[in-house]
Amino acid sequence: MIQQLRRVLTVLCFLALAFASHGVCAAGGGQAIIRDAEIEESIRIWTKGVIEAAGMRPEQVKIVLVQSPDVNAFVAGGSNIFIYTGLLQKTDSPAEVVGVIAHELGHISGGHLTRTSEVADNVSFEAMIGAIVGIGAAIATGDGSAAAAGISIGQGQAMNSYLAHSRVQESSADQAGFRFMTGAGLSPRGLPSFLEKLASQELLPTSQQSQYMRTHPLSRDRVDVLENKAKGSLLYNKPYPEEWNEPYQRMKAKLLGYVTPQQVMYMYKSSDAGVPSLYARAIAEYRMNHVDNALKLADQLVRREPQNPYFYELKGQMLFEFGKANAAVAPYEQAVEFLPSSGLIRVALAQALIESAGKDPAKLNLAIDHLKRAEKDEPRLTRIKRLLATAYGKMGKETEARVFLAEEALMQGRRDEASRIADATLKQLPQNSPEAIRAKDIINNVGEAGEKR
């Protein structure tokens, strides 16, 4: 059965990655993994205390954004918390975001999803979701050999089947989340406040409920218990840090601009001179390919906050997507200068360097340096492997390029292909070169995984 499931996962992981592009990677079924350095950093700051109160280090927990209008959050592959953009957009404060994540930490600490560790090894987040869909499909249909089961029954249904919690687990996660929030010195009101918005769905048919309701059983009694417990806390009326409000408003504006740009004009008027409004309108203009207006608004943001790396990142992204890769290099370099720890921004800079380099070895080597630095911070980002392969290929180093294509295949769940490429390439590489060591690691990884089956 396990071998059959693994074959399902391999097929689905490949399908899930087939649409990957420029950091917004489709996972099928209208869902996509999105990476945003600014939003991820804001959530990291908000959740640092609750993660530590849960007995974990902040770097152990990865918050992954899934672009989807549905409201959902779940844990997979150990300590990876997947948050749908629809859920973030439904919140009204950082307290509610922290409340949901504290609850998911409760599932991690309670060991409610240990089975998802099967999908964690050496794969990207996109492949992880594909694997969950595959396992969910097998559970839902009772047929582990149906390679396309996750697609045929619908990804939402498959994930619901796999990720559903019992009411006992939900209560346990609620209690744990409460402890983590109060242990961090935060008011515990965020979780009951958010769940109150969903409680009315209890009376709806299952097909009309949000994914969060379908995977996290919710009742009026559960909300009341949480609310009463929260009100009994001495921290209930304690305000959240004031400095969290502006990043929260920018997050909401940014998501609206990227996900539903047509709605921005109704939510953010041009008469509103605040940064969130300007941010939303700049992104919306970019998403609707209004080149001049988008760049004009991006420049306004840079003038407002000339040391904000995310505004330079936005301008660089606009220029790159508008076909001006060479012009995108300078703003991306500014962004990296102000935020050297961001692997995501380094990857974007490297892509602009590669696209504008032609066969210029200086630019290509600089891009490779940025990508290898970014690998340390973003070990699950398959785009790094593809860009490294492209850079080496442009330099005429085809053998080295194939090593990174093998690593990409491994991360996408295509183990046999990865091993085959690595084995053939190893014979052409100098012994003990960095690339030869990478190729050996791939072969060993695939062999060890095969022994576990």
N, C-alpha and C positions, 0 to 999 in steps of 0.2 A: 504493500500500500504506500509506504514512504517513497519507494522508488517511482511509483506511478505519479505521486504528487510532485516529485521533483521534476519529472518530465513535463507535467502541466505547467509548473512554475517557469521552466526555461522558455516554453513557447510564449506564455503570457508576458513574461518580463521583456522579451524581445518586442512583442507587439506594443507594450506600454511605452517602450523607448523609441518607437519608430517615428514619433512626431517631435522629438526633442529639437529645440531651436533657441539659441541665444539666451539661455538661462531661464526660459519659461518652458518647462518640459511637460508635455502632455502625458497623462496617465490614463487616458481613455475615459469614456463615459461623461465627457464634459468637465473632467477634473484635470488639474495640472499642478505639478510642483512649481512654485515660484520662489525665487530667491531675491531677497531685498535686504541689503546690508543695514539700512537705517531701521526698518521695522524690526528686524531680528535683534539689533542692539537695544532698542527700546524695551522689547519684551524681556531680554536678558537682564536688564537693570531692574525691571519691575518684579521679576520672579527670583532674583538672587536669594532673597531672604527666605522664601518658602522652600526653595530647593535645599538650602542649608538646614532648615528646620526639619526637613524630611530625612536628614542624615546623608545627603549626597553632596557632591561638589558640583557647582554650576556647570563646569565643563563636561560633566558626565551626561547632562540632559540636553538633548538637541530639540529645539522647537522648529518644526517644519511647517511652512505655509502651503496649503492646498487651495488653488483657485477653484472655487465652486460657490454657486449661490446658495447651496444648502447650508444648514446649520449643523455642524458636527465637530467633534474632537475625539481622538482616540490615541492609544499607545500601541506601538508596534516595534518589534525588533529590539526588545530590551527597554531602553530609556529614551526612545524617540517619541515625542508628542507631536502628533499631526493636528493642526488647527485649520479649519476651513475659513476662507476669507468671509464667507457668509455669516459665520459666527462672530467674527471680529466686527463686522459691520452692524451686527445686531446689538452689540454691547453699547453702553452709554458712559462707561468710565473705565479707567485702568483697574479699579477694584473688581469689576466684573470679569475682566480678562484674567487677572490673578486668581480669582475665585475658581474659574473653570480649570485653569492649569493646576491649582492646588488639588482639585478633585482628581484630575488625571494622575497626579503624583501619588494620590491615595491608591489608585489601581496598581501603580508600579510597586509601591512599598508593600501592598497586600499580596503581591505575586499573582494577580488575577490574569495576567497575560503571558505567563512564562512560555506558553506554546509558541508565541510569535518569535522566540529567539531563533527558530528555524530559518527565518528569512533575513537574519541580520548580517550574515558573514559576507564581507567583501562585495557588497552590492550597493548600488546607488539608491537614493530614496524613491526614485521612480520605479526601479525594479522591485523595491520592497512592497510598494502598493500593488504592483502586478502580482507578486507572490501571494499577498493576502487575498486578492480577488480569486486567484487560482485555488487556494485552500478553501476559501469560502464557497466557491462553486462546487468543489468536491463534496463538502459537507452538505450543501443544499440539495445536491442531486443524488448523493450516495454513490457517485461514479468517479473514482480517482483517475481513471484513464481517459476521461473525456477532455481532450487537450484544449478545446475551445469552450469549455463549460462556462468559464467566467464571463466570456463575451456573450454566449447564447442566452443565459438567464438574466443578464444585466449585471453590471458591476455593483450597483447600489445594493441589489438584493444579495449578491454574494458576500459583500463586505458586511452587511447587516447580519447575515447568518454566522459569520465567523467572529465578529467583534461584539456580539450581544452579551451584555452582563446580566447577572441575576439581580433580583431586588436586594438580596443579602449583600452582594458585592457592592451595589450602589450605596447602600447604607454605610458599609464599612469605609468606602472611599470618601463619603461625605464627612464622616467623623474624623478620618485622617486629615482631609483637607482643612477642616476646622482647626485641628491641632497645629497644622503647619502654618496657617495664617496667623493665628494668635502667637505661635512660637516665634514668628518673624516680627512681632509687634505691630501687626496690621489688623485693621477691623475685619472681622469675618463676614461682613454684610454682603460682599460681592457675589458669592455663590447663590444664596437664596434670592438676591435681587435679580440675577440673570435667569434663574430657573422659573421665577414668577412669570416671566414673559412667555415661557413655553407651557406652563401648567394648563392653559386653556385647551391645548391640543389633546389632552387626556381623553376627551370625549369624541375625538374625531376617529374615523376609520384609520387603520394602520397605514394604508396607502397614502393618506393625506398628511401624515405626521412627518416632522422633520427627521433626518437621519439620527440626530442626537436623541430624539424621543424613542426611536426604534432600537437603538443600541444601548441607551441608558434609561431603563424604565423609570418613568416619572409619574408621581401621583400627587394629588392635592395634599394628602397627609404628609408626604415626604417634604414638600416645600414648607408646610406649616411647622414641622419639627425643626427643620433647619433654621427657619426664621426665628422661632422662639429661642433656640439655642444661641443664635447669634445675638439676639437682643439681651440675653443674659450675660454676655461678655462685657467686661469693663472697657474693652476696646471698641465696642460697637460704634460709638459716635466719634471716634478718633479720625480726623481727616487724613486722607492719603497725601503724600508729599506734593506740594504745590507744583514743584518742577516737573512732575510727571504729566501735567495736564496738556502743555503745549505739544510734546511729542505724541501724545495720544490723539490730539486733534489733527496733527499732521499725518499720522497713520491713517486715520479715517478719510482724510482728504485725498491722500495718495491712492488708497485702495479704490475709492470711487472713480478717480481720474483714470486709473489703469483698467479697471474691470468694467465700468459702465460710464464711459466718457460722455455719452449723450445726456446723462442726468446732471452733469456738473453745472450747467447753466441755470438749472432750477434750484440747486442747492447752494451755489456760491455765486453771488452777483458780482459784476465787475466793479460795483461801487464799494465792495468790501475790500479794504486795503490790507487786511491781515495776512500773515504768511500762509496759513492753511488754505485760504481762498486762492491766493496767488499760485500756490503749489498745485492745487486741484486743477485750476484753469490752464496752467502751463502743461501739465501732463495730458489733460484732455485734448488740447490743441495738437500736441505731439501724436497722440493716439489716432486722431482724425486726419493726420498728415497735413495740417496747416503749418507749413514749415516756418514762414516768417513770423507768425504770431507766437508759435511755440518758442522759437529762439529768443524773441523779444522778451517774453515773460521769464524765460530762464535767466537771461541777463539781469533782469530786475531782481530776481532772487539772489543772484551772486552779489549784486551791489548792496542788497539789504544785509547779507551776512557773508562778507568776503572770505571768511575762514571756515565756512561750512562745507565739508567734503562732499556731502550728498547733493548739494546744488551743482557743484562742478561735475559730479558723476552724472546727474541728469542731463546737463548740457552735452557732455561727451556722448551719452547714449543717443540723444537726439541727433547729433551730427553724424554719428556712425550709421544709424538707421536711415538717415536721409542721404546716404551714399557719400559722405564726406569723412572717410576714415582717417585721412591725414590730419584734417582739422580737429578730429576728435581726440587726438593724442594729447594735446596740450591741456585741455580741461581734465582729462583722466589723470595726467601726471600731477596736476594740482590736487586732485582728490586723494591720490596716493600719498602725496607729501603731507597732507593734513591728517590722513588716517592710514598710516603704514601697516597697521595690523589687519586691514580688511583684505582677505583673500579674494573675495568676490570682485572688489574694485580692481585689484591687480589683474585678475583674469580678463576683465573688460579692457583694461589698458593693453594687455598683451594681444588681445584680438585685434585692436585697432592698429597696433604696431605691425602685426603679421599682414593684415589686409593692405596696409599702405607701404609695405617694405619692398615689394617686388622681390628681387633677389639680393637686397642689401644685407650683407652678413651682420653688420653692426646692429641694425634694427631687429633682425631675427634673433641674434644672440641675446639682446636685451629682453625681448619677449620671452625667450626660454628661461632667462633668469627670474623674471617675474612669475612665470608659471610654476617653476620648481619651488619658489618661496610659497606660492599660494597652495601648492599640494599639501603642505604641512597643516594649513588651517582648514582646508576643504577636501578631506580625503575621500568623500563620496561624490565629488563633482566630476562626472564623466567628461564634461566639456574640456576640462584641463587636459585629459589624455588625447582627445581629438585635436586640440590646438597644438600640443607638443608634437604630435605626428605631422601636422601640417607644416609647422616651422622647420622641423628637421627635413621634411620632404622638399621644401623650397630651397634648402641649403644643399640638396643633392645627397643627403644622408638617408637613403631609403631603408637601409637595414635598421638603423636606430629608430626610424619612424614606425616600423612594423612592431617594435617592442611596445610602443604606446598604444597602437591599435589592438594589440593582444590584451593589454591592461584594460582598455575600454571594453572589449568583449567580455572579459572576466567580470567586470562590474555590472554588465548588463545581463549576466546570467548565462552567457554563451560559453560555458566552460570548455567544451570540446574544441571549439574554434580557437579559443584563447590558447589552449595547450598546443594545438597544432601550429599556430603562428609562432609561438614562443620557441617551440622545439626546432622548427626550421630556421628561425632567425639566430638562435644560439650558436649554430654551427658556423655562422658567418661573422660573429663578433669576437673581438680580442678577449682572451680569457681574463676573467676578473675585472673587466671594464664595468662601469656603473650600469650600462644597459644589459650586459651579460648577467649581472647579479639580479636585475629586475626579471629577466627572462627565466632564470632558474627559480625565482620566487613564484612565478606564475605556474610553472610546471609542478613544483612541489605542492602549491596550494590546491591545484586540481586533483593531484594524486591523493592528498590527505582527505579531500572531500569525498572522493570515490570510495576510500576505505571505510568512511563513516556510514555509507548507504546500507 
